[in-house]
Amino acid sequence: MRRTLIVIASALVIGVPAALAAPPAHKDKPDKKDDATTQTAGQSAQNAAQTCKTERSKLGEDAFKAKYGTNANKANAFGKCVSGASTSKKEGDDENGATESKAEQNAAKKCKAERKQLGEDAFRAKYGTNPNKANAFGKCVSKLAQAKSSS
């Protein structure tokens, strides 16, 4: 018993100061999840901010606030502009990606309208390929988006 207490006490005497002396691992190194994504997002935000600054100088402060501002005093105009511009840039990072995104959005709208017009069962029968035809909407959107992007 006495020997066990001595071993535990010596471990505490040596271990606690050593643990307190070592800096935490996350303090020395910044958390880098994905440098490429972070850099691209940062560049996109900078480009959007620069675009909005340019637009604000061309339009003038009052016209810019009238165009983008949404609150009572239109003071949030710059933030709304940057938010809208950075969202547009993320969707359209490359020219083909922007075209596909718009084609998919239009295809989804057309498929929703067609599903409403035909009825759920007829729509599933027309586009569904799996046993319960539950993939009909996805197949419809895919078919229309591919047709639109190849045109």
The 8 nearest C-alpha neighbors of each residue, nearest first, counted from 0:
[[1, 3, 2, 4, 5, 6, 7, 8],
 [0, 2, 4, 3, 5, 6, 7, 8],
 [1, 3, 5, 0, 4, 6, 7, 8],
 [4, 2, 6, 0, 5, 1, 7, 8],
 [3, 5, 7, 1, 6, 2, 8, 0],
 [4, 6, 8, 2, 3, 7, 9, 1],
 [7, 5, 3, 9, 4, 8, 10, 2],
 [8, 6, 10, 4, 5, 9, 3, 11],
 [9, 7, 5, 11, 10, 6, 4, 12],
 [8, 10, 12, 6, 11, 7, 5, 13],
 [11, 9, 7, 13, 8, 12, 14, 6],
 [12, 10, 14, 8, 9, 13, 15, 7],
 [13, 11, 9, 10, 14, 8, 15, 16],
 [12, 14, 10, 11, 15, 9, 16, 17],
 [15, 13, 11, 17, 10, 16, 12, 18],
 [14, 16, 18, 17, 11, 13, 12, 19],
 [17, 15, 19, 18, 14, 20, 13, 12],
 [18, 16, 20, 14, 15, 19, 21, 13],
 [19, 17, 15, 16, 20, 21, 14, 22],
 [18, 20, 16, 17, 21, 15, 22, 14],
 [19, 21, 17, 18, 16, 22, 15, 23],
 [22, 20, 18, 19, 17, 23, 24, 16],
 [23, 21, 24, 20, 26, 19, 27, 18],
 [24, 22, 26, 25, 21, 27, 19, 18],
 [23, 25, 26, 27, 22, 28, 21, 29],
 [24, 26, 28, 23, 27, 29, 30, 22],
 [25, 27, 23, 24, 28, 22, 29, 30],
 [28, 26, 25, 24, 29, 23, 22, 30],
 [29, 27, 25, 26, 30, 24, 31, 23],
 [30, 28, 31, 27, 25, 26, 32, 24],
 [29, 31, 32, 28, 25, 26, 33, 27],
 [32, 30, 33, 29, 34, 28, 37, 35],
 [31, 33, 30, 34, 37, 36, 35, 29],
 [34, 32, 36, 35, 31, 37, 38, 30],
 [33, 35, 37, 36, 38, 31, 32, 39],
 [34, 36, 38, 37, 33, 39, 40, 32],
 [37, 35, 39, 38, 33, 34, 40, 41],
 [38, 36, 34, 40, 39, 35, 41, 33],
 [37, 39, 41, 35, 36, 40, 34, 42],
 [38, 40, 42, 36, 41, 37, 43, 35],
 [39, 41, 43, 37, 42, 38, 36, 44],
 [42, 40, 38, 44, 39, 43, 37, 45],
 [41, 43, 45, 39, 44, 40, 46, 38],
 [42, 44, 40, 46, 41, 45, 85, 39],
 [43, 45, 47, 41, 42, 46, 85, 48],
 [46, 44, 42, 48, 47, 43, 49, 41],
 [45, 47, 49, 43, 48, 44, 42, 50],
 [46, 48, 50, 44, 84, 85, 81, 45],
 [49, 47, 45, 51, 81, 50, 46, 44],
 [48, 50, 46, 52, 47, 51, 45, 53],
 [51, 49, 47, 53, 48, 52, 46, 54],
 [50, 52, 54, 48, 53, 49, 55, 80],
 [53, 51, 49, 55, 54, 50, 48, 56],
 [54, 52, 50, 56, 51, 55, 49, 57],
 [53, 55, 51, 57, 56, 52, 58, 50],
 [56, 54, 52, 58, 53, 57, 63, 59],
 [55, 57, 53, 59, 54, 58, 52, 60],
 [58, 56, 54, 55, 59, 53, 52, 63],
 [59, 57, 55, 56, 62, 63, 54, 60],
 [58, 60, 56, 55, 62, 57, 61, 63],
 [59, 61, 63, 62, 55, 64, 58, 56],
 [62, 60, 64, 63, 59, 65, 58, 66],
 [61, 63, 65, 64, 59, 60, 58, 66],
 [62, 64, 66, 60, 61, 65, 55, 58],
 [65, 63, 68, 76, 61, 67, 73, 66],
 [66, 64, 62, 63, 68, 67, 61, 73],
 [65, 67, 63, 64, 62, 68, 76, 61],
 [68, 66, 76, 64, 65, 80, 79, 63],
 [69, 67, 76, 73, 64, 75, 65, 70],
 [70, 68, 73, 67, 75, 71, 76, 74],
 [69, 71, 73, 72, 68, 75, 74, 76],
 [70, 72, 73, 69, 74, 68, 75, 65],
 [71, 73, 74, 70, 68, 69, 75, 64],
 [74, 72, 68, 70, 64, 75, 69, 71],
 [75, 73, 72, 76, 68, 70, 64, 77],
 [74, 76, 68, 73, 78, 77, 79, 70],
 [77, 75, 68, 67, 64, 79, 74, 78],
 [78, 76, 80, 79, 75, 81, 51, 67],
 [77, 79, 81, 80, 75, 76, 82, 83],
 [80, 78, 82, 76, 77, 81, 83, 67],
 [79, 81, 77, 83, 78, 82, 84, 67],
 [82, 80, 84, 78, 47, 48, 83, 79],
 [83, 81, 79, 85, 80, 84, 78, 86],
 [82, 84, 80, 86, 81, 85, 79, 87],
 [83, 85, 81, 87, 47, 86, 82, 80],
 [86, 84, 88, 47, 82, 87, 83, 44],
 [87, 85, 89, 83, 88, 84, 82, 90],
 [88, 86, 84, 90, 85, 89, 91, 83],
 [87, 89, 85, 91, 86, 90, 92, 84],
 [90, 88, 86, 92, 91, 87, 85, 43],
 [91, 89, 87, 88, 97, 92, 86, 96],
 [90, 92, 97, 88, 93, 89, 96, 87],
 [93, 91, 89, 88, 90, 94, 96, 97],
 [94, 92, 91, 96, 95, 97, 90, 88],
 [93, 95, 97, 96, 91, 98, 92, 99],
 [96, 94, 98, 97, 93, 99, 91, 100],
 [97, 95, 99, 93, 98, 94, 91, 100],
 [98, 96, 91, 100, 94, 95, 99, 90],
 [99, 97, 95, 101, 96, 100, 102, 94],
 [100, 98, 102, 96, 97, 101, 103, 95],
 [99, 101, 97, 103, 102, 98, 96, 104],
 [102, 100, 104, 98, 103, 99, 105, 97],
 [103, 101, 99, 105, 144, 100, 104, 106],
 [102, 104, 106, 144, 100, 101, 105, 99],
 [105, 103, 101, 107, 106, 102, 100, 108],
 [104, 106, 108, 102, 107, 103, 101, 109],
 [107, 105, 103, 109, 140, 143, 108, 104],
 [108, 106, 110, 104, 140, 105, 109, 103],
 [107, 109, 105, 111, 106, 110, 112, 104],
 [108, 110, 106, 112, 107, 111, 113, 105],
 [109, 111, 113, 107, 112, 108, 114, 106],
 [112, 110, 114, 108, 113, 109, 107, 115],
 [111, 113, 115, 109, 110, 114, 116, 108],
 [112, 114, 110, 116, 115, 111, 117, 109],
 [115, 113, 111, 117, 122, 116, 112, 118],
 [114, 116, 112, 118, 113, 117, 111, 119],
 [115, 117, 113, 114, 118, 112, 111, 122],
 [118, 116, 114, 115, 121, 122, 113, 119],
 [117, 119, 115, 114, 121, 116, 120, 122],
 [118, 120, 122, 121, 114, 123, 117, 115],
 [121, 119, 123, 122, 118, 124, 117, 125],
 [120, 122, 124, 123, 118, 119, 117, 125],
 [123, 121, 125, 119, 114, 120, 124, 117],
 [124, 122, 127, 135, 120, 132, 126, 125],
 [123, 125, 121, 122, 127, 126, 120, 132],
 [124, 126, 122, 123, 121, 127, 135, 120],
 [127, 125, 135, 123, 124, 139, 138, 122],
 [128, 126, 135, 132, 123, 134, 124, 129],
 [129, 127, 132, 126, 134, 130, 135, 138],
 [128, 130, 132, 131, 127, 134, 133, 135],
 [131, 129, 132, 128, 133, 127, 134, 124],
 [130, 132, 133, 129, 127, 128, 134, 123],
 [133, 131, 127, 129, 123, 134, 130, 128],
 [134, 132, 131, 135, 127, 123, 129, 136],
 [135, 133, 127, 132, 137, 136, 138, 129],
 [136, 134, 127, 126, 123, 138, 133, 137],
 [135, 137, 139, 138, 134, 140, 110, 126],
 [138, 136, 140, 139, 134, 135, 141, 142],
 [137, 139, 141, 135, 136, 140, 142, 126],
 [138, 140, 136, 142, 137, 141, 126, 135],
 [141, 139, 106, 137, 143, 107, 142, 138],
 [140, 142, 138, 144, 139, 143, 137, 145],
 [141, 143, 139, 145, 140, 144, 138, 146],
 [142, 144, 146, 140, 106, 145, 141, 147],
 [145, 143, 147, 103, 141, 102, 146, 106],
 [146, 144, 148, 142, 147, 143, 149, 141],
 [145, 147, 143, 149, 144, 148, 142, 150],
 [148, 146, 144, 150, 145, 149, 143, 102],
 [147, 149, 145, 150, 146, 144, 99, 102],
 [150, 148, 146, 147, 145, 144, 99, 143],
 [149, 147, 148, 146, 145, 144, 102, 143]]
